[in-house]
Amino acid sequence: MPCIRLRAAALVAAALAAPTASVAQPAQRPPAAAPDPAVEAMRARFEALPEAERKALQDALVWTGDYNSVVSGAFGRRTFEGLNAYRTRTGETRDPLDPSMRQAILAAGEAARRAARFVVRTDPASGVTLGVPERLLAKRTPLPGPVPAGTRWQSADGRVTLETRAFPPEAATLDSLFERATAPMPDRRVTYKLKRPDFIVVTGETATGRSYIRYAAGPAGVRGFTLGYDSRLAAEVDRLVIAVANSFVPFPDAPTDGSGEGAQRPAPQAGARPPAPAQPSLQPPAEPSLQSALPILPRAGAPPAATGLVVAQGRVLTAAAALSGCAPRIGAAAARVLASDPAQGLALIEAPGLPAPVLPMPRATPVGADEALTVLAASAEGRVVAPGTAQGSGVVAPLQPGAAGAPVLDRAGALAGIVARYPDAPRLVAGVAPPARFPILPGDAVAGFLRRNGIAAPGGAGESSAGAVAPAVVAVVAVTCAR
């Protein structure tokens, strides 16, 4: 969900739904990639911190929108990308693990959390521990009837409803609740479903609304929560759904043994932030990607048709595929297509009045497998900095509609390419597009296209640095269409 910029917490259960790959014989396995020196150096600095501070940094980066994984205190590629994404987005050049930068990250995360008034506590009616965004869900009432026991939170206009629910063993099972939640209905489409022995997750859509259902089984019965909301509020609420799911602890009084959702951590003390719960439904091993990318979400209106990169005064580069049937606009002003090369997949737009930017140097060599990348995309709320990973001729990243044409930069700030296109019907989980693979048009093709259109791309043998990503952020613009 581009954003209350929480990157929030963004939990993509879809990562677990992928089929498990068969294990290859040792002789068939590809050679292991050499360790990335930059990652290993940051790992050493991160792991030297106390566990409480490691978790606090990950939690803060979730709320700033720069980390899309589970808060565990363990270091992995997602933590590396999240720390660098924060530095890039804020225009910093300091090491993100310097003491002053760590304090800045913690302060920014706490400010975002408080802005949402996200309070995590144990609900006496159902027994679950859950985070509630009380700024939005101000009305609180008990559920009617003895079964299920629980509490209902609603927005002032009734367009968003969160309910906790607890069923005793004789009243419901995961099987019966899963069957009910996924039963065919003429006015509802199930958009995602996951069933494991000890928990289920189901999301759905109607013509006007969306829903998220999550239940877990334990000795005390079945406990969970449901969240339903007007689809016109998706820009704000999709992200909060993920934050709520990340905070969910169905059995807070059960001993912790790490075996699943039925064995959870003790309930937090009043006013204290609970430790990150075990979330087997949300995390594949080793820092799974959770959503959001926690990408930035538009507050209202449609997302941009494409992202553009200002490459010279009054000139914007974007993906040709995004301009099909589009009369482009940059901001409030009409623009026009100066050149389009469908074979290369690139287009150049004239947009008078735009200043000449500091253009990143196009990269002449292809990106390597699993190389860390950064995607700079436009959204209705502003610019999005999304961490990604190279895969084949594309990038795996949590991008949202409007990302076609977004520049893709490597860790040194060089232009590795631009996103070639965005699917017309992206797969959504709880209204959020999970990380997916997007084709990119390589940097050398971009440099050639610019030269043919009279724009000299930066060159030179000098090395760039991660700080060079920051100037490119301000050169990213939203391209809309007057259709």
WORA-V975181 format. One record per residue. SS is DSSP state (2 for helix, 1 for strand, 0 for the rest). NEAR is the number of other ideal C-beta (glycine too) atoms within 8 Angstrom. Layout:
ss: {SS,SS}
near: {NEAR,NEAR}
This chain:
ss: {0,0,0,0,0,0,0,0,0,0,0,0,0,2,2,2,2,0,0,0,0,0,0,0,0,2,2,2,0,0,0,0,0,0,0,0,2,2,2,2,2,2,2,2,2,2,2,0,0,0,2,2,2,2,2,2,2,2,2,2,2,2,2,2,0,0,0,0,0,0,0,0,0,0,0,0,2,2,2,2,2,2,2,2,2,2,2,2,2,2,0,0,0,0,0,0,0,0,2,2,2,2,2,2,2,2,2,2,2,2,2,2,2,2,2,0,0,1,1,1,1,1,0,0,0,0,0,0,1,1,1,1,1,0,0,0,0,0,1,1,1,1,0,0,0,0,0,0,1,0,1,1,1,1,0,0,0,0,0,1,1,1,1,1,1,1,1,0,0,0,0,0,0,2,2,2,2,2,2,2,2,2,0,0,1,0,0,1,1,1,1,1,1,1,1,1,0,0,1,1,1,1,1,1,1,0,0,0,1,1,1,1,1,1,1,1,1,1,0,0,1,1,1,1,1,1,1,1,1,1,2,2,2,2,2,2,2,2,2,2,2,2,2,2,2,2,2,0,1,0,0,0,0,0,0,0,0,0,0,0,0,0,0,0,0,0,0,0,0,0,0,0,0,0,0,0,0,0,0,0,0,0,0,0,0,0,0,0,0,0,0,0,0,0,0,0,0,0,0,0,0,0,0,0,0,1,1,1,1,1,1,1,0,0,1,1,1,1,1,2,2,2,2,0,0,0,0,1,1,1,0,0,1,1,0,1,1,1,1,1,1,0,0,0,0,1,1,1,1,1,0,0,0,0,0,0,0,0,0,0,0,1,0,0,0,0,0,0,0,0,0,1,1,1,1,1,1,1,1,0,0,1,1,1,1,1,1,1,1,1,1,0,0,1,1,1,1,0,0,0,0,0,0,0,0,0,1,1,1,1,0,0,0,0,1,1,1,1,1,0,0,0,0,0,0,0,0,1,1,0,0,1,1,0,0,1,1,1,1,1,1,1,2,2,2,2,2,2,2,2,2,2,0,0,0,0,0,0,0,0,0,0,0,0,0,2,2,2,2,2,2,2,2,2,0,1,1,1,1,1,1,0,0}
near: {17,13,15,11,11,17,19,17,15,20,12,16,12,10,13,10,7,6,3,4,4,4,3,6,5,5,4,5,7,3,4,4,6,4,6,7,6,8,11,9,8,12,10,8,10,13,8,5,10,5,7,6,9,14,13,9,14,15,12,13,16,18,16,15,14,12,14,17,14,12,10,8,7,7,9,9,10,13,15,14,13,16,16,14,14,15,13,13,9,7,7,10,8,8,6,12,10,8,5,7,13,12,8,9,15,11,8,12,14,10,8,14,9,8,8,13,8,12,7,11,9,9,12,4,11,12,12,16,15,13,11,12,12,10,7,11,12,10,8,7,7,7,12,3,5,3,7,11,9,13,12,11,12,12,11,6,4,7,7,14,11,13,12,14,14,15,12,8,7,3,8,8,7,13,6,8,15,13,8,7,12,8,6,3,5,4,5,8,6,10,8,13,11,11,6,8,5,11,13,14,12,15,15,12,10,10,4,6,10,15,12,13,14,14,14,13,12,14,5,9,12,14,16,14,13,11,13,9,13,8,11,5,10,11,12,11,14,14,18,12,13,20,16,15,14,17,14,15,13,13,15,14,6,10,4,9,5,5,5,9,15,13,13,13,9,6,8,13,4,5,3,6,5,12,6,10,11,10,13,10,11,14,11,6,4,5,11,13,14,18,20,17,18,20,20,13,15,12,8,5,6,5,10,12,11,15,19,16,17,15,13,8,6,8,14,16,16,17,16,13,9,14,16,6,5,11,7,15,12,14,6,3,9,7,12,7,11,8,9,9,10,6,4,10,12,15,12,16,17,11,14,6,5,11,5,5,10,6,12,15,12,13,13,6,4,5,10,6,7,8,10,15,16,16,18,17,16,15,18,13,9,6,11,15,12,14,17,14,13,15,9,6,6,10,14,12,14,16,15,16,7,15,14,15,14,15,13,16,14,13,10,9,14,13,15,13,14,16,20,11,11,12,5,3,4,8,8,9,14,12,12,16,14,14,11,11,8,14,9,13,13,11,12,9,12,16,11,9,14,14,10,7,9,4,10,5,12,8,4,5,2,4,4,9,8,11,8,12,13,10,10,18,13,7,12,15,14,13,21,9,10,7,5}
